[in-house]
Amino acid sequence: MVQGPESHAGARQEYERELSEFAERCREFAQNEGVPAALSHSESGARQWISDELTRRAQRLAVTARAENSAWLALVGRWTMRGSWMLFGLVLVIDLATLPVSGSWTLPHTAVLFAFAALAALITGLSLVHSEVGGVLCFMVGADGRLSPAKALGLFWGAALSTALVYFAVEDFAAGTASERSAVGDAISHPRWEYLVLLAVPILVSVVTNAVAAMRMRRRAVPYLPGQRSQVRDLVLDETGFGSLASAVWLPSYLAAALFLIAGLAKNPYGLPPIPAIVVWISLAAAVLYAVVRLVEARRPVLVSVVRVRPPGGLDGPIRQGDDIEIRGLGFVPPAAADPDQLARIVVKLGPIHIHVPLVPGPEGGFSNPTDSSITVPVPYDVDPGPWIVRVVTAAGLETDDYALDIASAEEY
């Protein structure tokens, strides 16, 4: 396998080519083009052929997407290592730039370089071990493939505390006078509980929310769709793709705490600075809000009603064999299941019969069937008239509650 940015560039080009071909085929099918002439006279046959063709192409697209994502994660892992040493270089430049202000090379100048060198070495070691899965990025990813704010903040504050501890350890080891050694000893011998709280809270939130999510998955109460690409915007978005108020408050509070840590060390290089109580309380409140939102939200698919689709020019009537039925509800397509290969996995259960939902491309892009609130499927001709039970099985494997449906015979009415 080719290493370096070129491997990702090649995988990205292959994915974009497959995506372009897939989109082009969708546009053709939406305009009733590209269907074999032998099927053009049969609407149901043409629809089934289009769905099968799009399903095959969606599976190929998913393979290239996974290959591109793996190459992207490997690239992120390599750039993580480079970025850690770039940060060390930036600290060195700042040290040299502030040297005329301090008048001479002081002990804090040496300690801060050793601290960031240790941080870069740690990140490099972790990235080498996990370079194919994003380096340190893999420690911030949740089970659904998205970046977890709780894990990211825990890692961020843990790295900040570790860097500060190395900084004071170097100062304690290299202190030249008794007064310097005493000042450093006082700084590290009296722990500040706000630092421990800021470290423990995101870890606790991550453990609790993951445990509750795992319990709900075992009860089939929430969907589980891993494999979504990790993006930085995941830190401020919820699972539906909208902005998360809790994350938007939680992240800046930790950044503010880090700024107070850096500013405090700049003022007094021999003492661990206090974090303002307001910053700690805002962080705690945002963490509680984030945990509550994660714990109470459980979006199950809901089947509300089933209606007969009246063909153009057709007459109103009951549902019979061969008719199309529209299933209305909510949550049929979870946010992580909008890819074509996932849409092709949705199934409607009519009693013991499993009806695979046909993919229908929309005239303006995307798919008009299935959608998050509507699914249209044909009733098989060999279904006996009488009462039936309808269920929808999502791509994540969750099933809706039973819905009673009466199918009339062709002789009735």
C-alpha positions as CSV (number, residue, x, y, z in Angstrom):
1,M,0.0,0.0,0.0
2,V,1.3,3.4,-0.9
3,Q,2.1,5.5,2.2
4,G,1.7,9.2,2.5
5,P,-0.8,11.7,1.3
6,E,-0.8,10.0,-2.2
7,S,-2.6,7.0,-0.9
8,H,-5.5,9.1,0.4
9,A,-5.5,11.1,-2.8
10,G,-5.9,8.0,-4.9
11,A,-8.6,6.5,-2.6
12,R,-10.4,9.9,-2.6
13,Q,-10.3,10.1,-6.4
14,E,-11.7,6.5,-6.7
15,Y,-14.5,7.3,-4.2
16,E,-15.4,10.6,-6.0
17,R,-15.5,8.7,-9.3
18,E,-17.9,6.0,-7.9
19,L,-20.0,8.7,-6.3
20,S,-20.2,10.7,-9.6
21,E,-21.3,7.6,-11.5
22,F,-23.8,6.6,-8.9
23,A,-25.3,10.2,-8.9
24,E,-25.4,10.1,-12.7
25,R,-27.3,6.8,-12.7
26,C,-29.8,8.2,-10.2
27,R,-30.5,11.2,-12.4
28,E,-31.0,8.9,-15.4
29,F,-33.4,6.7,-13.6
30,A,-35.3,9.7,-12.1
31,Q,-35.9,10.8,-15.7
32,N,-37.0,7.3,-16.8
33,E,-33.8,6.7,-18.8
34,G,-31.5,3.8,-18.8
35,V,-34.1,1.1,-18.2
36,P,-34.0,-1.9,-20.5
37,A,-36.6,-1.8,-23.2
38,A,-37.9,-5.2,-22.2
39,L,-39.0,-3.7,-18.8
40,S,-40.2,-0.3,-20.0
41,H,-43.8,-1.5,-20.4
42,S,-44.0,-2.8,-16.8
43,E,-43.9,-0.1,-14.1
44,S,-43.3,-2.5,-11.2
45,G,-40.7,-4.5,-13.1
46,A,-38.8,-1.3,-14.1
47,R,-38.9,-0.1,-10.5
48,Q,-37.6,-3.4,-9.2
49,W,-34.8,-3.4,-11.8
50,I,-33.8,0.2,-10.9
51,S,-33.8,-0.7,-7.2
52,D,-31.6,-3.8,-7.8
53,E,-29.2,-1.8,-10.0
54,L,-28.9,1.0,-7.5
55,T,-28.4,-1.5,-4.7
56,R,-25.5,-3.1,-6.5
57,R,-23.9,0.2,-7.2
58,A,-24.5,1.4,-3.6
59,Q,-22.6,-1.6,-2.3
60,R,-19.7,-0.8,-4.6
61,L,-19.8,2.8,-3.5
62,A,-19.8,1.7,0.2
63,V,-16.6,-0.4,-0.5
64,T,-14.8,2.6,-2.0
65,A,-16.1,4.8,0.8
66,R,-14.6,2.5,3.5
67,A,-11.3,2.3,1.6
68,E,-11.2,6.2,1.4
69,N,-12.0,6.5,5.1
70,S,-9.3,4.1,6.1
71,A,-6.7,6.0,4.0
72,W,-8.0,9.3,5.5
73,L,-7.6,7.9,9.0
74,A,-4.0,6.8,8.3
75,L,-3.3,10.3,6.9
76,V,-4.7,11.9,10.1
77,G,-2.5,9.6,12.2
78,R,0.6,10.7,10.4
79,W,-0.3,14.4,10.5
80,T,-1.1,14.1,14.2
81,M,2.5,13.1,14.9
82,R,3.8,16.0,12.7
83,G,1.4,18.4,14.4
84,S,2.7,17.5,17.9
85,W,6.3,18.3,16.8
86,M,5.1,21.4,15.1
87,L,3.6,22.5,18.4
88,F,6.9,21.8,20.1
89,G,8.6,24.0,17.4
90,L,6.1,26.8,18.0
91,V,6.8,26.7,21.8
92,L,10.5,26.9,21.0
93,V,10.0,29.9,18.8
94,I,7.9,31.6,21.5
95,D,10.7,30.8,24.1
96,L,13.3,32.4,21.8
97,A,11.1,35.4,21.0
98,T,10.5,36.1,24.7
99,L,14.1,35.7,25.7
100,P,14.9,39.4,25.4
101,V,12.1,40.2,27.7
102,S,13.3,37.9,30.5
103,G,16.9,38.9,30.0
104,S,18.3,35.4,30.2
105,W,17.5,31.8,29.7
106,T,15.5,30.8,32.8
107,L,14.5,27.5,34.3
108,P,10.8,27.8,33.1
109,H,12.2,28.2,29.5
110,T,13.8,24.8,29.8
111,A,10.9,23.2,31.6
112,V,8.3,24.2,29.1
113,L,10.4,22.8,26.2
114,F,10.8,19.4,28.0
115,A,7.1,19.4,28.8
116,F,6.0,19.9,25.2
117,A,8.7,17.5,24.0
118,A,7.3,14.8,26.3
119,L,3.8,15.6,25.0
120,A,5.0,15.3,21.4
121,A,6.7,12.0,22.2
122,L,3.6,10.6,23.9
123,I,1.4,11.6,21.0
124,T,3.9,10.1,18.5
125,G,4.0,6.8,20.4
126,L,0.2,6.5,20.5
127,S,0.0,7.6,16.8
128,L,2.6,5.0,15.8
129,V,0.6,2.2,17.5
130,H,-2.7,3.4,16.1
131,S,-1.6,5.2,13.0
132,E,-4.0,3.2,10.7
133,V,-7.0,4.3,12.7
134,G,-6.3,7.9,13.1
135,G,-3.6,8.1,15.8
136,V,-4.8,9.8,18.9
137,L,-8.1,10.4,17.1
138,C,-9.2,6.8,17.8
139,F,-9.3,7.7,21.6
140,M,-11.9,10.4,20.9
141,V,-14.3,8.3,18.7
142,G,-17.5,6.8,20.0
143,A,-19.1,3.5,19.0
144,D,-21.0,5.2,16.1
145,G,-17.8,6.5,14.5
146,R,-18.4,10.1,15.5
147,L,-16.1,12.2,17.6
148,S,-17.3,12.2,21.2
149,P,-17.2,15.6,23.0
150,A,-16.8,13.8,26.4
151,K,-13.8,11.7,25.2
152,A,-12.2,14.6,23.4
153,L,-12.4,16.8,26.5
154,G,-11.1,14.1,28.7
155,L,-8.2,13.5,26.4
156,F,-7.6,17.3,26.0
157,W,-7.6,18.0,29.8
158,G,-5.6,14.9,30.5
159,A,-2.9,16.0,28.1
160,A,-2.9,19.5,29.6
161,L,-2.4,18.1,33.1
162,S,0.3,15.7,32.0
163,T,2.1,18.5,30.3
164,A,1.9,20.7,33.4
165,L,3.1,17.8,35.6
166,V,6.2,17.2,33.4
167,Y,6.8,21.0,33.5
168,F,6.9,21.0,37.3
169,A,8.9,17.8,37.4
170,V,11.6,19.3,35.3
171,E,11.6,22.5,37.4
172,D,11.9,20.4,40.6
173,F,14.7,18.3,39.1
174,A,16.7,21.3,37.7
175,A,16.0,23.9,40.4
176,G,19.3,25.5,41.3
177,T,18.3,27.3,44.5
178,A,16.5,26.2,47.6
179,S,13.8,28.9,47.1
180,E,13.0,27.7,43.6
181,R,12.8,24.1,44.8
182,S,10.5,25.1,47.7
183,A,8.2,27.1,45.4
184,V,7.9,24.1,43.0
185,G,7.4,21.7,45.9
186,D,4.5,23.9,47.3
187,A,2.9,24.0,43.8
188,I,2.8,20.2,43.3
189,S,2.2,19.1,46.9
190,H,-1.1,21.0,47.3
191,P,-3.5,19.6,44.6
192,R,-6.2,21.8,43.3
193,W,-9.5,19.9,43.2
194,E,-10.8,21.9,40.3
195,Y,-8.2,20.2,38.1
196,L,-9.3,16.7,39.2
197,V,-13.0,17.6,38.7
198,L,-12.4,18.9,35.2
199,L,-10.5,15.6,34.4
200,A,-13.0,13.3,36.0
201,V,-16.3,14.8,34.7
202,P,-15.9,14.0,31.0
203,I,-14.6,10.5,31.7
204,L,-17.5,9.9,34.0
205,V,-20.0,11.3,31.4
206,S,-18.4,9.1,28.7
207,V,-18.6,5.9,30.9
208,V,-22.2,6.5,32.0
209,T,-23.6,7.5,28.6
210,N,-21.8,4.5,26.9
211,A,-23.1,2.1,29.5
212,V,-26.7,3.3,29.1
213,A,-26.4,3.2,25.3
214,A,-25.1,-0.3,25.4
215,M,-27.9,-1.4,27.7
216,R,-30.5,0.2,25.4
217,M,-28.9,-1.5,22.4
218,R,-29.2,-4.9,24.1
219,R,-32.9,-4.1,24.7
220,R,-33.1,-3.0,21.0
221,A,-34.3,0.4,22.1
222,V,-31.8,2.6,20.1
223,P,-30.1,2.0,16.8
224,Y,-26.5,1.1,16.4
225,L,-24.9,2.1,13.1
226,P,-21.1,2.2,13.3
227,G,-18.7,3.3,10.6
228,Q,-19.6,7.0,10.1
229,R,-16.6,9.2,9.4
230,S,-15.2,11.2,12.3
231,Q,-15.2,14.9,11.7
232,V,-14.3,17.9,13.8
233,R,-17.9,19.3,13.5
234,D,-19.1,16.2,15.4
235,L,-17.9,17.9,18.6
236,V,-20.6,20.6,18.3
237,L,-23.4,18.6,16.5
238,D,-25.9,16.1,17.9
239,E,-26.7,12.8,16.2
240,T,-29.4,14.4,14.1
241,G,-26.9,16.8,12.5
242,F,-28.1,19.9,14.3
243,G,-26.1,22.1,16.7
244,S,-25.7,20.8,20.3
245,L,-26.2,23.5,22.9
246,A,-24.5,21.5,25.6
247,S,-21.4,20.9,23.5
248,A,-21.3,24.5,22.4
249,V,-21.1,25.5,26.1
250,W,-19.0,22.6,27.3
251,L,-16.1,23.0,24.8
252,P,-15.4,26.7,25.3
253,S,-15.4,26.3,29.1
254,Y,-12.5,23.8,28.8
255,L,-10.7,26.1,26.4
256,A,-11.1,28.9,28.9
257,A,-9.7,26.7,31.7
258,A,-6.7,25.9,29.5
259,L,-6.2,29.6,28.8
260,F,-6.3,30.3,32.6
261,L,-3.7,27.6,33.1
262,I,-1.4,29.0,30.5
263,A,-1.9,32.6,31.7
264,G,-1.3,31.6,35.3
265,L,1.9,29.8,34.5
266,A,3.1,32.9,32.5
267,K,2.5,35.1,35.6
268,N,4.0,32.7,38.1
269,P,6.1,29.9,36.5
270,Y,6.6,28.2,39.9
271,G,3.0,27.7,41.0
272,L,0.0,25.8,39.7
273,P,-2.6,28.6,39.0
274,P,-6.2,28.3,40.3
275,I,-9.1,27.9,37.8
276,P,-11.9,30.4,38.4
277,A,-14.9,28.8,40.1
278,I,-17.3,30.2,37.4
279,V,-15.4,28.3,34.7
280,V,-15.6,25.1,36.7
281,W,-19.3,25.5,37.4
282,I,-20.1,26.3,33.8
283,S,-18.2,23.1,32.8
284,L,-20.1,21.0,35.3
285,A,-23.5,22.4,34.2
286,A,-22.7,21.8,30.5
287,A,-21.5,18.3,31.3
288,V,-24.7,17.5,33.2
289,L,-26.8,19.0,30.3
290,Y,-24.9,16.9,27.8
291,A,-25.3,13.7,29.8
292,V,-29.1,14.4,30.4
293,V,-29.6,14.9,26.6
294,R,-27.7,11.8,25.7
295,L,-29.6,9.7,28.3
296,V,-33.1,10.9,27.6
297,E,-33.0,10.9,23.8
298,A,-34.0,7.5,22.4
299,R,-35.4,7.8,18.9
300,R,-37.1,4.6,18.0
301,P,-38.9,4.1,14.6
302,V,-42.6,4.7,14.9
303,L,-45.2,3.4,12.4
304,V,-48.2,5.7,12.4
305,S,-50.4,4.7,9.5
306,V,-50.6,2.7,6.3
307,V,-52.5,4.0,3.3
308,R,-53.1,2.8,-0.3
309,V,-51.2,4.7,-3.0
310,R,-53.7,5.6,-5.7
311,P,-52.1,5.3,-9.2
312,P,-52.7,8.2,-11.6
313,G,-56.2,8.0,-13.0
314,G,-57.0,5.1,-10.7
315,L,-60.1,4.8,-8.4
316,D,-60.2,5.0,-4.7
317,G,-60.6,1.7,-2.9
318,P,-59.3,-0.7,-0.3
319,I,-55.9,-2.2,-0.3
320,R,-55.7,-5.3,-2.5
321,Q,-52.9,-7.6,-3.8
322,G,-50.5,-5.8,-6.0
323,D,-51.3,-2.4,-4.7
324,D,-48.6,0.0,-3.5
325,I,-48.9,1.0,0.2
326,E,-47.4,4.0,1.8
327,I,-46.2,3.5,5.4
328,R,-46.1,6.8,7.3
329,G,-44.2,7.3,10.5
330,L,-40.9,8.6,11.9
331,G,-37.4,7.4,12.4
332,F,-37.2,5.0,9.5
333,V,-33.9,6.4,8.4
334,P,-31.6,7.4,11.4
335,P,-29.0,10.1,10.7
336,A,-26.2,7.6,10.3
337,A,-28.2,5.4,7.9
338,A,-28.7,7.8,5.0
339,D,-26.1,6.3,2.7
340,P,-27.6,4.3,-0.2
341,D,-26.2,0.9,0.9
342,Q,-27.9,1.5,4.3
343,L,-31.2,2.5,2.7
344,A,-31.2,-0.7,0.7
345,R,-31.3,-2.7,3.9
346,I,-34.7,-1.4,5.1
347,V,-37.4,-4.1,5.1
348,V,-41.1,-4.1,5.6
349,K,-42.5,-7.3,7.3
350,L,-46.0,-8.2,6.2
351,G,-46.7,-11.1,8.5
352,P,-44.0,-13.6,7.7
353,I,-43.2,-12.0,4.3
354,H,-40.2,-9.7,4.1
355,I,-40.6,-7.0,1.4
356,H,-37.3,-5.2,0.6
357,V,-38.0,-1.5,0.1
358,P,-37.2,-0.4,-3.4
359,L,-34.8,2.5,-3.9
360,V,-36.5,5.3,-5.9
361,P,-34.2,8.2,-7.0
362,G,-35.7,11.6,-6.6
363,P,-35.8,14.2,-9.5
364,E,-33.7,16.7,-7.5
365,G,-31.2,14.2,-6.1
366,G,-31.3,11.8,-3.2
367,F,-34.1,9.3,-2.9
368,S,-37.8,9.8,-2.8
369,N,-38.2,6.3,-1.3
370,P,-37.4,5.4,1.4
371,T,-37.4,8.5,3.6
372,D,-37.3,9.1,7.3
373,S,-41.1,9.5,7.5
374,S,-42.4,7.5,4.5
375,I,-41.8,4.1,2.9
376,T,-43.7,2.8,-0.2
377,V,-43.7,-0.9,-1.0
378,P,-45.9,-3.1,-3.2
379,V,-48.2,-5.7,-1.7
380,P,-47.2,-9.1,-3.2
381,Y,-49.8,-10.7,-5.5
382,D,-49.7,-14.0,-3.7
383,V,-50.8,-12.5,-0.3
384,D,-54.1,-13.9,0.8
385,P,-56.9,-11.5,1.6
386,G,-57.6,-10.9,5.3
387,P,-56.0,-9.3,8.4
388,W,-52.2,-8.9,8.4
389,I,-49.6,-7.3,10.7
390,V,-47.2,-4.8,9.2
391,R,-43.8,-3.8,10.7
392,V,-40.8,-1.8,9.5
393,V,-37.3,-3.0,10.1
394,T,-34.7,-0.2,9.8
395,A,-31.1,-0.6,8.6
396,A,-30.0,-0.7,12.2
397,G,-32.3,-3.7,12.9
398,L,-34.9,-1.9,15.0
399,E,-38.5,-2.9,14.4
400,T,-41.6,-0.8,14.8
401,D,-44.6,-1.9,16.8
402,D,-47.3,-4.0,15.0
403,Y,-49.8,-2.3,12.8
404,A,-53.0,-4.1,11.8
405,L,-53.8,-4.0,8.1
406,D,-56.8,-5.5,6.2
407,I,-56.2,-6.7,2.6
408,A,-59.3,-7.0,0.5
409,S,-59.9,-9.6,-2.2
410,A,-60.2,-8.6,-5.8
411,E,-63.9,-9.6,-5.8
412,E,-64.8,-7.3,-3.0
413,Y,-66.2,-3.8,-3.6
